[in-house]
Amino acid sequence: MIFFFADNHYGQHPGRVLFEHLPEELRKNIRFCEDDWRLLESGVWEPECSLLILNMIGATCGVPHPGEGAEKALRAYCARGGNILLLHGSSAAFWQWPWWRKLCGLRWVRPGDPDGVLPSVHPHAAYRLELTSSPHPLTEKLHSFDVPEDEIYTQLAETGPVEVLMTAQVGGEVWPQLFETRSPAGGRILSFLPGHIPAVTALPAFVSTVSILIADLDRPRY
């Protein structure tokens, strides 16, 4: 089972919009929760989770930062090498936990960061998501596409090695938008940064890209 936890993201509901536009074949195997961390805190999801999807930033949108129960379950999931798909700002999903801040390869930095790192920024513009020349197998399945004006996440803090699969150019600079890193236990962590407003999260090319990422990451646990 895939578990997908999202917040309302300032009333734009990117996780919910995306979930509602995913193919039925994917949706029937996903447990989706928005603005409700009771399942996440309970930990009962962890043993049966084949893929964890997040579209959330801790302690924002009027929703509290997940607490001790969620942290215990996430540690167990990561310790067994579970795969994670981080959408939009979800590298900051659990930014209050020091071990999580080191996990994501590139992380979205909140104001008042506990490590004293300068905040990341998100200019607004229309842009094109371009595939890189990475030899990663996913680049054979994905396609470049145009994105209407929306947030572009830039200036993330580097916490570990990443393989960049897609980029966007803004302000004369090229910024990673899809990249992969590995957890200490070998779990794959894919981060896909685009997707704030519904005009983007419901875009067929966006939904298709995320569907490909989910299918690639979701592996049955033997």
C-alpha positions as CSV (number, residue, x, y, z in Angstrom):
1,M,0.0,0.0,0.0
2,I,1.2,3.5,-0.8
3,F,0.6,6.2,1.9
4,F,0.3,9.8,0.8
5,F,0.3,12.6,3.4
6,A,-0.4,16.2,2.4
7,D,-1.3,19.6,3.8
8,N,-3.6,22.2,2.2
9,H,-0.5,24.2,1.2
10,Y,-2.0,27.6,1.8
11,G,-5.4,26.7,0.4
12,Q,-4.0,25.4,-3.0
13,H,-4.3,21.7,-2.0
14,P,-1.6,20.4,-4.4
15,G,-1.6,16.9,-2.9
16,R,-5.3,16.5,-3.1
17,V,-5.6,17.9,-6.7
18,L,-2.8,15.6,-7.8
19,F,-4.3,12.6,-6.1
20,E,-7.7,13.2,-7.7
21,H,-6.1,13.4,-11.2
22,L,-3.9,10.3,-10.8
23,P,-5.0,7.2,-12.9
24,E,-7.5,5.0,-11.1
25,E,-5.1,2.1,-11.3
26,L,-2.7,4.1,-9.0
27,R,-5.4,5.7,-6.8
28,K,-6.9,2.4,-5.7
29,N,-3.5,1.5,-4.1
30,I,-3.0,4.8,-2.3
31,R,-4.2,5.9,1.2
32,F,-4.4,9.7,1.0
33,C,-4.6,12.0,4.1
34,E,-4.8,15.8,4.1
35,D,-4.2,18.0,7.1
36,D,-4.7,15.0,9.4
37,W,-1.7,13.4,11.0
38,R,-3.5,10.8,13.2
39,L,-2.6,7.9,10.9
40,L,1.0,9.2,10.5
41,E,1.3,9.5,14.2
42,S,-0.1,6.1,14.9
43,G,2.6,4.3,13.0
44,V,0.2,1.5,11.9
45,W,0.9,2.5,8.3
46,E,4.6,1.7,8.4
47,P,4.7,-2.1,8.2
48,E,2.5,-2.2,5.1
49,C,3.9,0.8,3.3
50,S,5.5,0.1,0.0
51,L,6.0,3.8,-0.9
52,L,5.7,7.0,1.2
53,I,4.5,10.1,-0.7
54,L,4.6,13.5,1.0
55,N,3.3,16.9,-0.1
56,M,3.6,18.9,3.1
57,I,5.7,21.3,5.1
58,G,5.7,20.9,8.9
59,A,4.1,23.5,11.1
60,T,2.5,25.5,8.2
61,C,-1.0,26.0,6.9
62,G,-2.5,25.9,10.4
63,V,-1.5,22.3,10.8
64,P,1.0,21.3,13.6
65,H,4.3,19.7,12.9
66,P,4.0,15.9,13.3
67,G,5.3,14.6,16.6
68,E,7.0,11.7,18.3
69,G,4.8,8.9,17.0
70,A,5.3,10.1,13.4
71,E,9.1,10.4,13.9
72,K,9.3,6.9,15.4
73,A,7.4,5.4,12.4
74,L,9.5,7.4,9.8
75,R,12.7,6.3,11.4
76,A,11.6,2.7,11.2
77,Y,10.5,3.1,7.5
78,C,13.8,4.7,6.6
79,A,15.8,2.1,8.5
80,R,14.3,-0.7,6.4
81,G,15.2,1.2,3.2
82,G,11.7,2.4,2.3
83,N,11.4,4.6,-0.8
84,I,10.0,8.2,-0.5
85,L,8.6,10.6,-3.1
86,L,8.9,14.2,-1.9
87,L,6.6,16.6,-3.8
88,H,7.1,20.4,-3.8
89,G,8.4,21.6,-0.4
90,S,8.3,18.2,1.3
91,S,12.0,18.1,2.0
92,A,10.8,20.4,4.9
93,A,8.0,18.0,5.8
94,F,9.7,17.3,9.1
95,W,12.2,20.2,9.3
96,Q,12.2,20.2,13.1
97,W,13.9,16.8,13.2
98,P,17.7,17.1,12.9
99,W,18.1,13.7,11.2
100,W,15.5,14.5,8.6
101,R,17.2,17.8,7.7
102,K,20.2,15.7,6.6
103,L,18.3,13.1,4.6
104,C,16.9,14.7,1.4
105,G,20.1,15.7,-0.5
106,L,18.7,19.1,-1.2
107,R,16.3,20.6,1.3
108,W,13.8,23.5,1.3
109,V,14.9,25.8,4.1
110,R,12.3,27.5,6.2
111,P,12.8,31.0,7.9
112,G,14.3,30.6,11.3
113,D,16.1,27.4,10.3
114,P,17.4,25.4,13.3
115,D,20.8,25.1,11.6
116,G,21.0,28.8,10.8
117,V,20.9,28.2,7.0
118,L,19.5,31.1,4.9
119,P,15.9,30.5,3.7
120,S,15.3,29.1,0.2
121,V,13.3,31.2,-2.2
122,H,10.6,30.7,-4.8
123,P,10.3,33.2,-7.6
124,H,7.2,33.1,-9.8
125,A,7.4,32.6,-13.5
126,A,6.4,30.4,-16.4
127,Y,9.2,28.0,-17.2
128,R,10.2,24.8,-18.9
129,L,11.2,21.6,-17.1
130,E,14.1,20.2,-19.0
131,L,15.5,16.7,-18.8
132,T,19.2,16.5,-18.1
133,S,21.7,14.2,-19.8
134,S,21.8,11.9,-16.7
135,P,22.1,8.2,-17.5
136,H,19.4,7.4,-14.9
137,P,16.9,5.0,-16.3
138,L,14.0,7.3,-15.5
139,T,15.2,9.8,-18.1
140,E,14.1,7.3,-20.8
141,K,10.5,7.4,-19.5
142,L,10.2,11.2,-18.7
143,H,9.7,14.1,-21.0
144,S,10.5,17.9,-20.8
145,F,7.4,20.1,-20.6
146,D,6.3,23.7,-20.2
147,V,4.8,24.8,-16.8
148,P,2.5,27.9,-16.5
149,E,3.4,30.6,-14.1
150,D,3.9,29.2,-10.6
151,E,6.4,29.0,-7.8
152,I,9.9,27.7,-8.7
153,Y,11.8,26.4,-5.8
154,T,15.4,27.5,-5.8
155,Q,18.4,27.9,-3.5
156,L,17.8,24.7,-1.6
157,A,20.5,23.7,0.9
158,E,22.8,20.8,-0.1
159,T,22.9,18.0,2.5
160,G,24.1,15.1,0.4
161,P,24.8,13.9,-3.1
162,V,22.0,14.0,-5.6
163,E,21.5,12.9,-9.2
164,V,19.6,15.6,-11.1
165,L,17.1,14.4,-13.7
166,M,15.2,17.7,-14.5
167,T,16.0,21.4,-14.2
168,A,14.4,24.8,-14.7
169,Q,16.1,28.0,-15.7
170,V,15.1,31.2,-13.9
171,G,17.0,34.4,-13.5
172,G,19.7,33.2,-15.8
173,E,20.5,30.3,-13.5
174,V,19.6,26.6,-13.8
175,W,18.0,24.9,-10.7
176,P,17.4,21.2,-10.0
177,Q,13.7,20.3,-10.0
178,L,13.8,16.5,-10.0
179,F,16.6,14.7,-8.3
180,E,17.3,11.4,-6.5
181,T,19.4,10.6,-3.4
182,R,19.7,7.6,-1.1
183,S,18.9,7.2,2.6
184,P,21.6,5.6,4.8
185,A,19.8,2.3,4.5
186,G,19.7,2.5,0.7
187,G,16.1,3.7,0.2
188,R,15.5,5.8,-2.9
189,I,14.4,9.4,-2.2
190,L,13.0,11.2,-5.3
191,S,12.2,14.9,-5.0
192,F,10.0,16.6,-7.5
193,L,9.7,20.4,-6.8
194,P,7.1,21.8,-9.2
195,G,3.5,22.1,-8.4
196,H,1.8,24.7,-6.2
197,I,-1.4,26.0,-8.0
198,P,-4.1,23.6,-9.4
199,A,-3.3,24.8,-13.0
200,V,0.0,23.0,-12.5
201,T,-0.9,20.1,-10.3
202,A,-3.8,19.1,-12.6
203,L,-1.7,19.6,-15.8
204,P,-1.6,16.3,-17.7
205,A,2.2,16.4,-18.2
206,F,2.6,17.0,-14.5
207,V,0.3,14.2,-13.5
208,S,1.9,11.9,-16.0
209,T,5.4,12.7,-14.6
210,V,4.4,12.0,-11.0
211,S,2.6,8.8,-12.1
212,I,5.8,7.6,-13.7
213,L,7.8,8.4,-10.5
214,I,5.3,6.6,-8.3
215,A,5.4,3.5,-10.5
216,D,9.2,3.5,-10.5
217,L,9.4,3.8,-6.7
218,D,6.6,1.5,-5.6
219,R,8.1,-1.9,-5.0
220,P,6.4,-4.7,-3.1
221,R,8.1,-5.6,0.2
222,Y,9.1,-9.2,0.3
